[in-house]
Every structure is written in C-alpha cells, then in structure tokens.
Amino acid sequence: MSRGEDREAILTVATHVPVLVIKLGITFLRAKRQANKSVKGFYKEMVRNGIPPQEARKLAEEYTSTVSLRYWFRTMGRFSSRKDKPGSDRP
C-alpha cells in the first residue's frame, strides 16, 4: 500500500468506527431495557408459583446478568485483567 492508500484506509475506518460504536450502544441499551422488562415478569411468576422472594430475586438477577457489559468483558478474558470467571463470588 502507498501512503495515500494508507491515509485513505485510516480515514475510512476513522469515519465508520464512531457510527458503529453508537449503533452497537443503542442495540445494547435496547436489549438491556427488554431484559429488565422480562426479569420483572420472570420474578413475579416465580413468586406466584411458590418460590421464596429472596430466591426468586437471586435467580432473576442471574437471568439479567447476561445482558451486562461487565459480564461480557469478564467472559472475553483478553479484554479484562481480572482472572475470575462470571458468576464467581470474587468482587
């Protein structure tokens, strides 16, 4: 590649990455909002079917934790300096 092509490639990436990040952010927020709505119904159904509220809350929190940036960064260990696995009790 020549210098001109290098610059053009860098400019192309530089103009497309912010748009991609914004679109991904919006998609994530929509998924998070839907998960929050779903977890409320999930919790209510568990309590209605006899699961103690404390246990139902714990299960509902685990259910919604999969739509969490922290969860995904922990799962993709190369992006995180933390060595613990998702769901462990280590802070």
Secondary structure, 3 states (H helix, E strand, C coil): CCHHHHHHHHHHHHHHHHHHHHHHHHHHHHHHHHHHHHHHHHHHHHHHCCCCHHHHHHHHHHHHCCCCHHHHHHHCHHHCCCCCCCCCCCC
